[in-house]
Amino acid sequence: MSRASRGTRATHQELPPTFRDAVDDFAAHLSQVRNRSAHTVRAYVTDVVALLDHAVRMGCRELCEVDLSVLRSWLARQRTTGAARTSLARRAASARAFSAWAHRAGLLPTDVGAALASPRAHRELPSVLRADQAAALLDAPPRHPAAATGTPTTESTPGGDPTTTGVADAAVVLRDRALLELLYATGARVSEVCGLDVEDVDHGRRVVRVFGKGGRERSVPYGVPAQRALDEWLRQGRPALVAPRSGGALLLGARGGRLNPTSARQIVGRYAEAAGLPRTSPHGLRHSAATHLLEGGADLRAVQELLGHSSLASTQIYTHVSVERLRAAYRQAHPRA
């Protein structure tokens, strides 16, 4: 397959040495200086590799030859191949971040990306549960497969001892309750909840210490139902699952390791199905928590702090959700709607 036919699927190793070095240094900057997550670094690097591959195909042999026309040509090519507006906006952001860094590092004579425009990403209104639906999810019957059917699963303690397996299954149900209550009570991201340690919970003040994007720390309150679920989990559930590999992790998998976000998403999906709700994810619970807070009269700045948004614009989308609900209720109920 030729380089041209591969398009943006070029790899890091296919770039000229000076371009590869620049990508490596940019990745190190994102990770070590900007403290970006591994996922974010990977996304930025993928975009920058595609951009530089396009620059090479346009005849650039040195990084200093990459100018605004190269960046615009790269985005135009993405558009002609059917990239969505959200993808174009993200790739333009990656190009601007790389250009700004390369200029500061002396690799580009000017910050060519500063003049790069990109289509405004269309933001879909998040799907949220009604308050009664959220309550139904939290009150749904246990959905641990082994607890429901009596059949050992990958979420069961290995070994074949029915007594041990039964204790572990009961512990997993308590873990699930704590997970669901924490997700909805705090509005935290699933990775943040799974990353909690036991010492991050302040039971006296009913506050959890959360480490969000970029390692930013924030304190998030939770309510009485979440406190009850946490107390039961820590008193009866966690001791049944704890293992040498558990460390300080608050929420554990059935084999004793830290509960991972993928498993947490599966748990939320099972409980939503049991409650007869639309397909629901941990992020849907985050959306729901934010929306319900605003509908209940919470201040927008307070919700921003709760969610860990660096920009108020990210939080304002939930006001749009509330307005849409108001409009729907108006159209349904007002005689002259």
C-alpha positions as CSV (number, residue, x, y, z in Angstrom):
1,M,0.0,0.0,0.0
2,S,1.4,3.4,-1.0
3,R,1.9,6.2,1.5
4,A,-0.8,8.3,-0.4
5,S,-3.3,5.5,-0.1
6,R,-2.7,5.1,3.6
7,G,-3.8,8.7,4.1
8,T,-3.8,9.6,7.8
9,R,-3.0,6.1,9.0
10,A,0.8,6.8,8.9
11,T,2.7,5.6,11.9
12,H,5.2,7.5,14.1
13,Q,8.1,5.4,12.7
14,E,7.3,6.4,9.1
15,L,8.1,10.1,9.7
16,P,11.6,11.6,9.1
17,P,13.9,11.5,12.2
18,T,13.6,15.2,13.0
19,F,9.8,14.9,12.8
20,R,9.8,11.8,15.1
21,D,11.9,13.7,17.6
22,A,9.5,16.6,17.6
23,V,6.5,14.2,18.2
24,D,8.4,12.5,21.1
25,D,9.2,15.8,22.7
26,F,5.7,17.1,22.3
27,A,4.3,13.9,23.8
28,A,6.7,14.3,26.8
29,H,5.5,17.9,27.2
30,L,1.9,16.9,27.3
31,S,2.5,14.1,29.8
32,Q,5.1,15.6,32.1
33,V,4.5,19.4,31.9
34,R,0.8,19.6,31.0
35,N,0.0,16.5,33.1
36,R,-2.4,15.2,30.4
37,S,-3.8,11.6,30.7
38,A,-2.3,8.8,28.6
39,H,-5.5,8.8,26.6
40,T,-5.3,12.5,25.8
41,V,-1.6,12.2,24.9
42,R,-2.3,9.3,22.6
43,A,-5.1,11.3,20.8
44,Y,-2.9,14.4,20.3
45,V,0.0,12.4,19.1
46,T,-2.1,10.4,16.6
47,D,-3.4,13.7,15.1
48,V,0.1,15.3,15.0
49,V,1.6,12.2,13.3
50,A,-1.2,12.4,10.6
51,L,-0.5,16.2,10.2
52,L,3.2,15.7,9.8
53,D,2.7,12.8,7.4
54,H,0.6,15.1,5.3
55,A,3.3,17.8,5.5
56,V,5.9,15.3,4.2
57,R,3.7,14.4,1.3
58,M,3.4,18.1,0.5
59,G,7.1,18.3,0.2
60,C,8.2,19.5,3.7
61,R,11.6,18.2,4.7
62,E,12.1,20.3,7.9
63,L,9.6,21.2,10.6
64,C,10.1,24.9,10.0
65,E,8.6,24.4,6.5
66,V,5.2,23.5,8.0
67,D,3.1,26.7,7.6
68,L,-0.6,27.6,7.8
69,S,-1.3,26.4,4.2
70,V,-0.1,22.9,5.3
71,L,-2.4,22.9,8.3
72,R,-5.4,24.1,6.2
73,S,-4.7,21.6,3.5
74,W,-4.6,18.8,6.1
75,L,-8.0,19.8,7.6
76,A,-9.5,20.2,4.1
77,R,-8.4,16.7,3.2
78,Q,-10.1,15.4,6.4
79,R,-13.2,17.2,5.4
80,T,-13.3,15.7,1.9
81,T,-12.9,12.2,3.3
82,G,-16.0,12.7,5.4
83,A,-14.6,13.6,8.9
84,A,-17.3,14.8,11.2
85,R,-17.3,18.3,12.5
86,T,-16.4,17.1,16.0
87,S,-13.4,15.2,14.6
88,L,-12.3,18.3,12.6
89,A,-12.5,20.5,15.6
90,R,-10.5,18.1,17.7
91,R,-7.8,17.7,15.0
92,A,-7.6,21.5,14.6
93,A,-7.1,21.8,18.4
94,S,-4.3,19.2,18.2
95,A,-2.6,21.1,15.4
96,R,-2.9,24.4,17.3
97,A,-1.5,22.9,20.5
98,F,1.5,21.4,18.6
99,S,2.1,24.6,16.7
100,A,2.2,26.7,19.9
101,W,4.5,24.2,21.6
102,A,6.8,24.0,18.5
103,H,7.1,27.8,18.4
104,R,8.0,28.0,22.0
105,A,10.5,25.3,21.6
106,G,12.1,27.2,18.7
107,L,11.1,24.6,16.1
108,L,8.8,26.9,14.2
109,P,9.6,30.5,13.4
110,T,6.0,31.5,14.2
111,D,2.9,30.0,15.8
112,V,1.2,29.2,12.5
113,G,-1.6,27.3,14.2
114,A,-2.8,30.5,16.0
115,A,-4.6,31.6,12.7
116,L,-6.1,28.1,12.1
117,A,-9.9,28.2,12.1
118,S,-12.0,25.1,12.6
119,P,-15.7,24.3,12.4
120,R,-17.5,24.7,15.7
121,A,-18.2,21.2,17.0
122,H,-21.9,20.5,17.2
123,R,-22.7,19.7,20.8
124,E,-25.4,17.1,21.3
125,L,-27.5,17.7,24.4
126,P,-26.6,14.9,26.8
127,S,-29.1,12.2,27.5
128,V,-30.3,12.4,31.1
129,L,-32.6,10.4,33.3
130,R,-35.5,11.9,35.1
131,A,-35.3,12.1,38.9
132,D,-37.7,9.2,39.2
133,Q,-35.7,7.1,36.7
134,A,-32.5,7.8,38.6
135,A,-34.3,6.6,41.8
136,A,-35.5,3.5,40.0
137,L,-31.9,2.7,38.9
138,L,-30.5,3.1,42.4
139,D,-33.3,0.9,43.8
140,A,-33.1,-1.8,41.1
141,P,-32.7,-5.4,42.2
142,P,-29.2,-6.9,42.4
143,R,-27.8,-7.6,39.0
144,H,-24.6,-9.5,39.7
145,P,-25.0,-12.5,37.4
146,A,-23.9,-15.0,40.0
147,A,-26.1,-13.5,42.7
148,A,-29.0,-13.6,40.4
149,T,-28.6,-17.1,38.9
150,G,-26.3,-18.9,41.3
151,T,-23.8,-19.5,38.6
152,P,-20.2,-18.5,39.1
153,T,-18.9,-15.9,36.7
154,T,-15.7,-13.9,36.1
155,E,-17.1,-11.6,38.9
156,S,-17.0,-14.5,41.4
157,T,-14.3,-15.7,43.7
158,P,-12.4,-18.6,42.0
159,G,-11.9,-21.8,43.8
160,G,-15.3,-23.5,43.7
161,D,-16.2,-23.2,47.4
162,P,-19.9,-22.4,47.5
163,T,-19.7,-20.7,50.8
164,T,-16.9,-18.4,49.8
165,T,-18.5,-17.8,46.4
166,G,-21.8,-16.8,48.1
167,V,-20.0,-14.3,50.4
168,A,-18.2,-12.8,47.5
169,D,-21.4,-12.5,45.5
170,A,-23.1,-10.7,48.4
171,A,-20.0,-8.4,48.7
172,V,-20.2,-7.6,45.0
173,V,-23.8,-6.5,45.3
174,L,-22.8,-4.1,48.1
175,R,-20.0,-2.8,45.9
176,D,-22.4,-2.2,43.1
177,R,-24.7,-0.2,45.3
178,A,-21.8,1.9,46.5
179,L,-20.7,2.5,42.9
180,L,-24.2,3.6,41.7
181,E,-24.8,5.9,44.7
182,L,-21.4,7.5,44.3
183,L,-21.7,8.1,40.6
184,Y,-25.1,9.8,41.0
185,A,-24.4,11.6,44.3
186,T,-21.1,13.1,43.2
187,G,-21.5,13.5,39.4
188,A,-17.9,12.3,39.2
189,R,-16.5,10.7,36.1
190,V,-16.3,6.9,36.2
191,S,-12.5,6.9,36.1
192,E,-12.5,9.3,39.0
193,V,-14.8,7.1,41.1
194,C,-12.8,3.9,40.2
195,G,-9.7,5.8,41.2
196,L,-10.8,6.6,44.7
197,D,-8.9,5.2,47.7
198,V,-10.4,4.5,51.1
199,E,-8.5,7.4,52.5
200,D,-10.2,9.8,50.0
201,V,-13.5,9.4,51.8
202,D,-14.2,11.9,54.7
203,H,-17.1,10.2,56.4
204,G,-17.6,12.9,59.0
205,R,-18.1,15.7,56.5
206,R,-19.5,13.3,53.8
207,V,-17.0,14.5,51.2
208,V,-14.8,12.6,48.8
209,R,-11.5,13.8,47.5
210,V,-11.5,13.4,43.7
211,F,-8.5,13.7,41.3
212,G,-9.8,14.8,37.9
213,K,-8.3,15.6,34.5
214,G,-4.8,17.0,34.7
215,G,-4.4,15.7,38.3
216,R,-6.6,18.5,39.6
217,E,-7.9,17.8,43.0
218,R,-11.4,18.7,44.2
219,S,-13.7,17.9,47.1
220,V,-17.2,16.7,46.3
221,P,-20.0,16.2,48.8
222,Y,-22.3,13.2,48.8
223,G,-25.6,12.5,50.5
224,V,-27.0,10.2,53.2
225,P,-28.0,7.4,50.8
226,A,-24.5,7.2,49.4
227,Q,-23.2,7.3,53.0
228,R,-25.3,4.3,53.9
229,A,-24.1,2.4,50.8
230,L,-20.5,3.2,51.5
231,D,-20.8,2.2,55.1
232,E,-22.3,-1.2,54.2
233,W,-19.7,-1.7,51.6
234,L,-16.7,-0.9,53.8
235,R,-18.1,-2.8,56.8
236,Q,-19.4,-6.0,55.1
237,G,-18.4,-6.0,51.4
238,R,-14.8,-4.8,51.0
239,P,-13.4,-7.1,53.7
240,A,-14.8,-10.1,51.9
241,L,-13.0,-9.1,48.6
242,V,-9.8,-7.5,49.9
243,A,-6.6,-9.1,48.7
244,P,-2.9,-8.3,48.7
245,R,-3.3,-6.6,45.4
246,S,-6.1,-4.3,46.7
247,G,-3.9,-1.6,48.1
248,G,-5.9,1.4,49.2
249,A,-8.5,1.1,46.5
250,L,-12.0,2.0,47.6
251,L,-14.0,-0.1,45.1
252,L,-12.7,-3.6,44.3
253,G,-13.3,-6.1,41.6
254,A,-14.4,-9.6,42.7
255,R,-10.8,-10.8,42.5
256,G,-9.5,-8.1,44.8
257,G,-8.0,-5.6,42.3
258,R,-9.2,-2.1,41.8
259,L,-12.5,-1.9,40.0
260,N,-11.9,-0.7,36.5
261,P,-14.1,1.7,34.4
262,T,-15.1,-1.0,31.9
263,S,-16.5,-3.2,34.6
264,A,-18.2,-0.1,36.2
265,R,-19.9,0.7,32.8
266,Q,-21.2,-2.9,32.6
267,I,-22.6,-2.7,36.1
268,V,-24.5,0.5,35.4
269,G,-25.9,-1.0,32.2
270,R,-27.1,-4.2,34.0
271,Y,-28.9,-2.2,36.7
272,A,-30.5,0.1,34.1
273,E,-31.8,-2.9,32.2
274,A,-33.1,-4.4,35.4
275,A,-35.0,-1.1,36.2
276,G,-36.5,-1.0,32.7
277,L,-34.6,2.2,31.8
278,P,-33.1,3.3,28.5
279,R,-29.5,2.3,28.0
280,T,-27.6,4.2,30.7
281,S,-23.9,4.7,31.3
282,P,-21.9,6.2,34.2
283,H,-21.5,9.4,32.1
284,G,-25.3,9.4,31.8
285,L,-25.5,9.5,35.6
286,R,-23.0,12.4,35.6
287,H,-25.2,14.3,33.2
288,S,-28.3,13.4,35.2
289,A,-26.8,14.6,38.5
290,A,-25.7,17.9,37.0
291,T,-29.1,18.5,35.4
292,H,-31.0,17.6,38.6
293,L,-28.8,20.0,40.6
294,L,-29.5,22.9,38.3
295,E,-33.2,22.1,38.1
296,G,-33.2,22.1,41.9
297,G,-31.8,25.6,42.0
298,A,-28.1,24.9,42.4
299,D,-25.7,27.7,41.3
300,L,-24.0,27.1,37.9
301,R,-20.6,27.9,39.4
302,A,-21.2,25.4,42.2
303,V,-22.1,22.7,39.6
304,Q,-19.0,23.6,37.6
305,E,-16.9,23.0,40.8
306,L,-18.7,19.8,41.5
307,L,-18.1,18.4,38.1
308,G,-14.5,19.6,37.8
309,H,-15.0,21.5,34.6
310,S,-12.2,23.9,33.9
311,S,-14.5,26.1,31.8
312,L,-18.0,27.3,32.7
313,A,-19.0,26.8,29.1
314,S,-18.8,23.0,29.6
315,T,-21.3,23.3,32.5
316,Q,-23.7,25.6,30.7
317,I,-24.8,22.8,28.4
318,Y,-26.8,21.4,31.3
319,T,-28.8,24.6,31.5
320,H,-29.8,23.9,27.9
321,V,-31.0,20.5,28.9
322,S,-33.2,22.0,31.6
323,V,-34.6,24.6,29.2
324,E,-35.5,21.8,26.7
325,R,-37.3,19.9,29.5
326,L,-39.2,23.1,30.3
327,R,-40.2,23.6,26.7
328,A,-41.4,20.0,26.4
329,A,-43.5,20.4,29.5
330,Y,-44.9,23.7,28.2
331,R,-45.8,22.2,24.9
332,Q,-47.5,19.3,26.6
333,A,-49.4,21.2,29.3
334,H,-50.1,24.8,28.1
335,P,-53.5,25.2,26.2
336,R,-52.0,27.7,23.8
337,A,-48.6,26.1,23.3
